[in-house]
């Protein structure tokens, strides 16, 4: 699914697939698998988490074995952090007691009260069991816009130097993301114990999407809606989006996030 449906994210495809397989095919992993996805809105973080859920469970994110937390919805008030901590602990305990391969997704990490995510630290560590439960087969995915600026700057500098986008390596970006997440004041991972204790398996960068990546998203969306669109139509929809930097109009400011909406409007206007 990632290879066919995800565009412009070679680092994600290479790293996430191999790490997932390594974790799933190991009967007794040493610890839970923890991904921290970073990048601007629309770059594919939620999309990839949905694909992972769909490959793990028949009902995807609707499965009873998948728990999604959205910071602005579930944790809106920093003053109630202790209540949220209890809610997270209980949820993790219940989910893993029902399925050892449970999947947890924490969206909008950059909006989460500082220190709250450290609640899950015991479940990510190398403990064989906690109160009779083994959490090492579980998977945790953290989604954040934090580090997006660093990722975008690095990607643009790479382009300015006339280097192929696919030559950007995970190693060259991970440390920059880790530092950005740890030091970004008020971010959910700010001075976080998960980073200090090296419990995050991998910081996964989602690169800004170029116009030709956006056009592939538009093509896919038309197909999902039962239509094949020609190049002229795809360009018309792509022209509706905004791009940066202003001088070269290279990257979509909203990634592929608004594609479904724009394609729907175009098809409605044709009626």
C-alpha positions as CSV (number, residue, x, y, z in Angstrom):
1,X,0.0,0.0,0.0
2,X,2.8,2.4,0.9
3,X,4.7,1.8,-2.3
4,X,1.5,2.3,-4.5
5,X,-0.4,5.0,-2.6
6,X,2.3,7.2,-0.9
7,X,4.1,9.7,-3.0
8,X,7.3,11.6,-2.5
9,X,8.2,9.9,0.8
10,X,11.0,7.4,0.0
11,X,12.3,7.6,3.6
12,X,9.0,6.6,5.0
13,X,8.5,3.7,2.6
14,X,12.0,2.3,3.2
15,X,12.2,2.7,7.0
16,X,8.6,2.1,8.2
17,X,8.1,-1.1,6.2
18,X,11.3,-2.7,7.3
19,X,10.9,-1.8,10.9
20,X,7.3,-3.0,11.0
21,X,8.2,-6.3,9.5
22,X,11.1,-6.7,11.9
23,X,8.8,-6.1,14.9
24,X,5.9,-8.2,13.7
25,X,8.0,-11.2,12.7
26,X,9.7,-11.3,16.1
27,X,7.9,-13.5,18.6
28,X,9.6,-11.7,21.6
29,X,10.7,-8.2,20.7
30,X,12.9,-6.4,23.2
31,X,10.5,-3.4,23.4
32,X,7.5,-1.8,21.9
33,X,7.8,-0.3,18.4
34,X,7.6,3.5,18.6
35,X,7.5,5.7,15.5
36,X,7.5,9.5,15.7
37,X,6.2,10.9,12.5
38,X,7.2,14.6,11.7
39,X,6.4,17.0,8.9
40,X,4.0,19.7,7.8
41,X,0.3,19.2,7.5
42,X,-0.7,17.2,4.4
43,X,2.6,15.4,4.0
44,X,1.1,12.0,4.7
45,X,1.5,11.3,8.5
46,X,-2.1,10.4,9.1
47,X,-2.4,8.6,5.8
48,X,0.5,6.3,6.6
49,X,-0.9,5.6,10.1
50,X,-4.2,4.6,8.4
51,X,-2.3,2.2,6.0
52,X,-0.5,0.6,8.9
53,X,-3.7,0.1,10.8
54,X,-5.4,-1.4,7.7
55,X,-2.5,-3.8,7.2
56,X,-2.6,-4.9,10.9
57,X,-6.3,-5.2,11.3
58,X,-9.2,-5.9,9.0
59,X,-11.2,-2.9,10.2
60,X,-8.2,-0.6,10.1
61,X,-8.4,2.4,12.4
62,X,-12.0,1.4,13.3
63,X,-10.7,-1.8,14.8
64,X,-11.2,-2.3,18.5
65,X,-7.4,-3.0,18.7
66,X,-6.5,0.5,17.5
67,X,-6.7,3.5,19.9
68,X,-6.5,7.0,18.5
69,X,-5.8,10.0,20.7
70,X,-6.2,13.5,19.2
71,X,-4.6,16.1,21.4
72,X,-7.0,18.9,20.8
73,X,-10.0,16.7,21.4
74,X,-8.8,14.3,24.2
75,X,-6.4,16.6,26.0
76,X,-7.6,20.2,25.5
77,X,-6.8,21.5,29.0
78,X,-3.3,21.4,30.5
79,X,-4.8,21.9,34.0
80,X,-6.4,18.5,33.7
81,X,-3.2,16.6,32.9
82,X,-3.4,14.2,35.8
83,X,-6.9,13.0,34.6
84,X,-5.5,12.5,31.1
85,X,-2.6,10.5,32.5
86,X,-5.0,8.1,34.2
87,X,-7.1,7.9,31.0
88,X,-4.0,7.0,28.9
89,X,-2.7,4.4,31.4
90,X,-6.1,2.7,31.6
91,X,-6.6,2.7,27.9
92,X,-3.2,1.2,27.2
93,X,-3.7,-1.5,29.8
94,X,-7.1,-2.4,28.5
95,X,-6.1,-2.5,24.8
96,X,-3.0,-4.6,25.4
97,X,-4.9,-7.0,27.7
98,X,-7.2,-7.6,24.7
99,X,-4.5,-7.7,22.0
100,X,-0.8,-7.8,22.5
101,X,-0.3,-6.3,19.0
102,X,-2.5,-3.3,19.8
103,X,-1.8,-0.1,17.9
104,X,-1.8,3.4,19.6
105,X,-1.8,6.6,17.6
106,X,-1.2,10.0,19.2
107,X,-2.1,12.7,16.8
108,X,-1.3,16.5,17.2
109,X,1.7,15.8,19.5
110,X,2.6,19.5,19.1
111,X,-0.6,20.4,20.8
112,X,-0.4,17.9,23.7
113,X,0.3,19.3,27.2
114,X,4.0,19.2,28.0
115,X,5.0,16.0,29.8
116,X,1.7,14.1,29.2
117,X,3.2,11.7,26.6
118,X,5.8,10.6,29.2
119,X,2.9,8.7,30.8
120,X,3.5,5.9,28.3
121,X,7.2,5.6,29.1
122,X,7.0,2.4,31.2
123,X,5.1,0.6,28.4
124,X,7.8,1.5,25.8
125,X,10.8,0.3,27.9
126,X,12.5,-3.1,28.0
127,X,10.2,-4.5,30.7
128,X,9.2,-8.1,30.2
129,X,5.9,-7.3,32.0
130,X,4.2,-4.7,34.1
131,X,1.5,-5.9,36.5
132,X,1.3,-9.1,34.6
133,X,1.1,-7.7,31.1
134,X,3.7,-7.7,28.4
135,X,3.6,-4.5,26.3
136,X,6.6,-5.3,24.1
137,X,4.5,-6.3,21.1
138,X,2.5,-3.1,21.0
139,X,3.0,-0.4,18.4
140,X,2.9,3.4,19.2
141,X,2.8,6.1,16.5
142,X,3.3,9.8,17.4
143,X,2.2,12.3,14.8
144,X,3.6,15.9,15.0
145,X,4.1,19.0,12.9
146,X,7.2,19.6,15.1
147,X,10.4,19.6,13.1
148,X,8.5,20.4,9.9
149,X,10.4,23.6,9.3
150,X,13.7,21.9,9.8
151,X,12.7,19.1,7.4
152,X,11.5,21.6,4.8
153,X,14.7,23.7,5.0
154,X,16.9,20.6,4.6
155,X,14.8,19.4,1.6
156,X,14.9,22.8,-0.1
157,X,18.7,23.1,0.5
158,X,19.1,19.7,-1.0
159,X,17.1,20.8,-4.1
160,X,19.1,24.1,-4.3
161,X,22.3,22.1,-4.4
162,X,20.9,20.1,-7.4
163,X,20.9,16.9,-5.5
164,X,18.3,14.2,-6.1
165,X,15.5,14.2,-3.5
166,X,15.9,10.4,-3.2
167,X,19.5,10.9,-2.0
168,X,18.3,12.4,1.3
169,X,19.0,9.8,4.0
170,X,17.2,9.0,7.2
171,X,20.4,9.4,9.1
172,X,20.9,12.9,7.8
173,X,17.5,14.1,9.0
174,X,16.8,12.1,12.2
175,X,19.1,14.0,14.6
176,X,17.8,17.3,13.4
177,X,14.2,16.2,14.1
178,X,15.1,14.8,17.5
179,X,16.7,18.0,18.6
180,X,13.8,20.1,17.2
181,X,11.2,18.0,19.0
182,X,13.2,18.0,22.3
183,X,13.8,21.7,22.2
184,X,10.6,23.1,20.8
185,X,8.9,24.9,23.7
186,X,5.4,23.8,24.5
187,X,5.6,20.9,22.1
188,X,4.4,17.5,23.4
189,X,8.0,16.1,23.3
190,X,9.7,19.2,24.8
191,X,12.4,17.9,27.1
192,X,10.5,14.6,27.0
193,X,11.7,11.4,28.8
194,X,10.9,9.3,25.7
195,X,13.7,11.1,23.9
196,X,16.1,11.3,26.8
197,X,15.7,7.6,27.4
198,X,16.1,6.7,23.7
199,X,12.7,4.9,23.6
200,X,11.6,6.2,20.2
201,X,12.5,3.6,17.7
202,X,12.8,6.1,14.8
203,X,12.0,9.7,14.0
204,X,10.5,9.5,10.6
205,X,10.6,12.7,8.4
206,X,7.8,13.5,5.9
207,X,9.3,15.7,3.2
208,X,7.4,18.6,1.7
209,X,5.5,17.5,-1.5
210,X,6.4,18.9,-4.8
211,X,3.8,19.8,-7.5
212,X,4.4,16.5,-9.4
213,X,3.7,14.5,-6.2
214,X,0.5,16.5,-5.7
215,X,-0.6,15.7,-9.2
216,X,-0.2,12.0,-8.4
217,X,-2.4,12.5,-5.3
218,X,-5.0,14.2,-7.6
219,X,-4.9,11.3,-10.1
220,X,-5.4,8.8,-7.2
221,X,-8.3,10.8,-5.8
222,X,-10.1,10.9,-9.2
223,X,-9.6,7.1,-9.4
224,X,-11.0,6.6,-5.9
225,X,-14.1,8.5,-7.1
226,X,-14.4,6.3,-10.2
227,X,-12.9,8.5,-12.9
228,X,-9.8,8.7,-14.9
229,X,-8.6,12.3,-15.2
230,X,-6.4,13.6,-18.0
231,X,-3.4,15.8,-17.6
232,X,-5.3,19.0,-18.3
233,X,-7.9,18.3,-15.5
234,X,-5.1,17.3,-13.1
235,X,-3.3,20.5,-13.8
236,X,-6.4,22.6,-13.3
237,X,-6.9,21.1,-9.8
238,X,-3.2,21.4,-9.0
239,X,-3.4,25.1,-9.9
240,X,-6.0,25.6,-7.2
241,X,-3.4,25.0,-4.5
242,X,-0.7,27.3,-3.1
243,X,3.0,26.6,-3.4
244,X,6.3,27.8,-1.9
245,X,8.8,29.4,-2.1
246,X,7.1,32.1,-4.0
247,X,9.9,32.5,-6.5
248,X,9.9,28.9,-7.7
249,X,6.5,27.5,-6.6
250,X,8.0,24.2,-5.8
251,X,6.3,22.7,-2.7
252,X,2.6,22.5,-1.9
253,X,1.8,24.5,1.3
254,X,-0.9,22.0,2.2
255,X,0.6,18.9,0.8
256,X,-2.1,16.6,-0.4
257,X,-4.5,17.4,2.4
258,X,-7.0,19.5,0.4
259,X,-7.0,17.2,-2.7
260,X,-10.1,15.2,-1.9
261,X,-12.0,18.5,-1.3
262,X,-10.8,20.1,-4.5
263,X,-11.5,17.0,-6.7
264,X,-15.0,16.8,-5.2
265,X,-15.6,20.5,-6.0
266,X,-14.3,20.0,-9.6
267,X,-16.5,17.0,-10.2
268,X,-19.6,18.7,-8.7
269,X,-19.0,21.8,-10.9
270,X,-19.0,19.5,-14.0
271,X,-22.5,18.2,-13.3
